[in-house]
């Protein structure tokens, strides 16, 4: 007999609800631009308009792969290549995408220095995920939205059944579905679902085919594993904040044992700190 949680609560993280409308209107990301897609959502949510995803990709020096879209679009999704301008290309799909430092530069430039991405590194674990969430919850005025650079193969499949999700929250052992795909990717953390024994994080993805219109549930250990990656590349978490709060965010993050430093997600980087098109 299924042991249902005695109570459930769903909570959005500070700043997450601001993204709801631009996210709903945007639909699926353009191919290979998940990082600039999220930069666009976050900036729009804070009133920075007039810079589209392609323009942010140019500011970030993102690179597109040349080849068959089935190599980089998840199963069930259609390719979307309606870029507003021509972007750099590479024949090496492993080098395509957006470097973490490039995304930092793009947000700074597009917002004229009003907003920043604070890069956090850690030996990611369920405990450091708890520390991350507590940092954001404790300082609600920051409205700091976590933007995670992950390897999706460590995730649960996005279409977990309601029965399994409830069983997990109630403390039962389950066999979650396998990951939908296995690529480097950017997602945001929107909130949490709290049961009486366990909790699940609410991930907001760039593909509406995943989960429920792009939202899916992940345990903290799966997200921590996705941030560690273990594929020879590095992951990390950005906190999107107003530049006026950046120094305080960095100070408190260091006090929680986070390192303030970017990471190498596999996209080449120029010596000036921007990503290098190949």
C-alpha positions in Angstrom: 0.0 0.0 0.0 1.4 3.4 -1.0 2.4 5.5 2.1 1.3 9.0 0.9 2.9 12.0 2.5 0.8 13.4 5.4 1.3 16.9 3.9 2.8 18.5 0.9 3.9 22.1 0.3 5.1 23.7 -3.0 7.3 26.8 -2.6 8.8 29.0 -5.3 12.3 30.3 -4.6 12.8 34.1 -4.3 12.8 35.7 -7.7 11.6 32.6 -9.5 8.0 33.8 -10.1 9.3 36.9 -11.9 10.3 34.6 -14.8 6.9 32.9 -15.2 5.5 35.2 -17.9 8.6 35.6 -20.1 9.2 31.9 -19.8 5.6 31.0 -20.8 5.8 33.3 -23.8 9.3 32.2 -25.0 8.6 28.5 -25.5 11.4 26.2 -26.5 15.0 27.5 -26.6 16.8 28.0 -30.0 19.1 25.1 -30.7 22.3 25.1 -28.6 21.6 28.4 -26.9 20.3 27.3 -23.5 22.6 29.7 -21.6 21.7 32.8 -23.6 18.0 31.7 -23.4 18.1 31.8 -19.6 20.0 35.1 -19.7 17.2 36.5 -21.8 14.5 35.2 -19.4 16.2 36.6 -16.4 16.9 40.0 -17.9 13.4 40.3 -19.3 12.0 39.5 -15.8 13.9 42.5 -14.5 12.8 44.9 -17.2 15.9 44.6 -19.5 14.3 44.2 -23.0 15.4 44.8 -26.5 18.2 42.2 -26.4 17.0 38.9 -27.9 18.5 35.4 -27.3 20.7 35.6 -30.5 22.1 39.0 -29.5 23.0 37.6 -26.0 24.6 34.7 -27.7 26.8 37.1 -29.7 27.7 38.9 -26.6 28.6 35.6 -25.0 30.5 34.5 -28.1 28.4 31.3 -28.3 29.2 28.8 -31.0 26.7 26.6 -33.0 27.6 23.1 -34.2 27.4 22.2 -37.9 25.6 18.9 -38.6 22.4 16.9 -37.9 20.1 18.6 -35.3 19.2 15.1 -34.0 22.7 15.1 -32.4 21.8 18.0 -30.1 18.0 18.3 -29.8 16.3 16.0 -27.2 14.1 13.2 -28.4 10.6 14.4 -29.1 11.6 18.1 -29.6 11.9 19.8 -33.0 14.9 21.8 -34.1 14.5 25.6 -33.7 17.0 27.7 -35.6 15.2 31.0 -36.0 18.3 33.1 -35.0 18.0 36.8 -35.6 21.7 37.1 -36.7 24.4 34.7 -38.0 26.4 33.1 -35.2 29.9 31.5 -35.2 29.9 27.8 -36.1 32.1 24.8 -35.5 32.3 21.2 -36.9 33.1 19.9 -33.4 29.8 19.5 -31.6 31.7 19.0 -28.3 33.0 22.6 -28.5 29.7 24.2 -29.3 27.6 26.1 -26.8 28.4 28.9 -24.4 31.3 29.2 -22.0 30.4 30.2 -18.4 32.6 33.3 -18.6 31.0 34.3 -21.9 27.5 34.2 -20.2 28.8 36.4 -17.4 30.1 38.9 -19.9 26.8 38.9 -21.9 24.6 39.6 -18.8 26.9 42.4 -17.7 27.0 44.0 -21.2 23.3 43.6 -22.0 22.2 45.1 -18.7 24.8 47.9 -18.9 26.2 46.7 -15.6 23.0 46.6 -13.7 22.8 42.8 -13.3 25.4 40.1 -12.7 25.8 36.4 -12.7 27.8 35.3 -9.6 29.5 32.0 -10.3 29.6 29.5 -7.5 31.8 26.4 -7.4 31.8 23.6 -4.8 32.3 19.9 -4.3 28.6 19.5 -5.1 26.6 17.3 -2.8 23.1 17.2 -1.3 24.5 19.2 1.7 25.9 22.0 -0.6 22.6 22.1 -2.4 20.9 22.7 0.9 23.4 25.5 1.7 22.7 27.0 -1.7 18.9 27.0 -1.2 19.3 28.3 2.4 21.5 31.2 1.1 18.8 32.2 -1.4 16.0 31.8 1.1 17.7 33.7 3.8 18.3 36.7 1.6 15.0 37.0 -0.2 15.6 40.6 -1.1 18.3 39.5 -3.5 15.8 37.5 -5.6 18.8 35.4 -6.5 17.8 32.8 -9.1 20.1 29.7 -9.3 21.1 29.0 -12.9 22.7 25.5 -13.0 25.2 24.4 -15.6 24.8 20.6 -15.5 25.2 17.3 -17.3 21.7 16.0 -17.8 22.5 12.3 -17.9 22.6 12.4 -14.0 19.0 13.6 -13.8 15.9 11.5 -13.2 13.7 11.2 -16.3 11.4 14.2 -16.4 8.2 12.2 -16.7 8.2 10.5 -13.3 4.8 9.3 -12.4 2.8 11.0 -9.7 2.7 7.8 -7.7 6.5 7.5 -7.7 6.9 11.2 -6.8 4.6 10.9 -3.9 6.2 7.7 -2.7 9.6 9.3 -2.8 8.4 12.3 -0.8 6.9 9.9 1.7 10.2 8.1 2.2 9.7 5.1 0.0 12.3 3.6 -2.3 11.5 4.0 -6.0 13.1 3.3 -9.4 12.9 6.6 -11.2 12.9 6.8 -15.0 16.2 7.1 -16.8 17.4 10.6 -18.0 15.7 12.0 -21.1 19.1 12.8 -22.7 22.7 13.3 -21.8 24.3 16.7 -22.7 25.7 19.8 -21.1 22.9 22.1 -20.3 21.6 25.1 -18.4 18.5 25.0 -16.2 17.1 27.1 -13.4 15.8 26.1 -10.0 12.3 27.4 -9.5 11.3 25.9 -6.2 10.7 22.8 -4.1 8.1 20.3 -3.2 8.3 19.3 0.4 6.9 16.0 1.8 6.9 14.8 5.4 10.1 12.7 4.8 11.8 14.1 1.7 11.8 16.9 -0.7 12.2 17.4 -4.5 13.5 20.4 -6.3 11.4 22.0 -9.1 13.6 22.4 -12.2 12.6 24.8 -14.9 13.9 23.5 -18.3 14.3 25.1 -21.8 12.2 22.4 -23.5 8.4 22.3 -22.8 8.3 18.6 -23.7 10.1 17.8 -20.5 7.9 17.1 -17.4 5.0 19.4 -17.1 5.4 22.2 -19.7 9.1 22.3 -19.0 9.0 21.8 -15.2 10.3 18.6 -13.7 11.2 17.2 -10.3 14.7 16.2 -9.3 16.2 15.1 -5.9 19.1 17.1 -4.6 21.6 14.3 -5.1 20.7 14.1 -8.8 21.3 17.8 -9.2 24.5 17.6 -7.3 25.8 14.8 -9.5 24.7 16.7 -12.6 26.8 19.7 -11.4 29.9 17.5 -10.7 29.4 16.0 -14.2 32.2 13.5 -13.9 32.8 13.7 -17.7 36.0 15.6 -17.7 34.2 18.9 -17.8 33.0 21.2 -15.0 29.7 22.5 -13.8 28.6 25.1 -11.5 25.8 27.5 -10.4 25.2 31.1 -11.2 23.2 33.4 -9.0 21.5 36.1 -11.1 21.4 39.2 -8.9 21.4 43.0 -9.1 24.9 44.3 -9.4 24.3 46.5 -6.3 24.0 43.2 -4.3 26.9 41.4 -5.9 29.5 42.1 -3.2 27.2 41.0 -0.4 26.2 37.9 -2.3 29.8 36.9 -2.9 30.8 37.5 0.8 27.9 35.4 2.1 28.6 32.7 -0.4 32.2 32.5 0.7 31.0 32.2 4.3 29.0 29.1 3.2 32.3 27.7 1.7 31.4 28.3 -1.9 34.2 29.4 -4.2 33.5 32.5 -6.4 35.0 31.4 -9.7 33.9 30.3 -13.1 34.3 26.8 -14.5 35.3 25.0 -17.7 32.2 23.5 -19.3 34.0 22.4 -22.4 33.4 25.4 -24.7 36.8 27.0 -25.5 37.6 30.3 -23.9 39.7 33.1 -25.4 42.5 34.6 -23.4 40.4 37.7 -22.7 37.9 35.6 -20.9 35.2 35.3 -23.6 34.3 32.0 -25.3 36.2 31.2 -28.5 34.3 30.2 -31.6 35.9 27.3 -33.4 
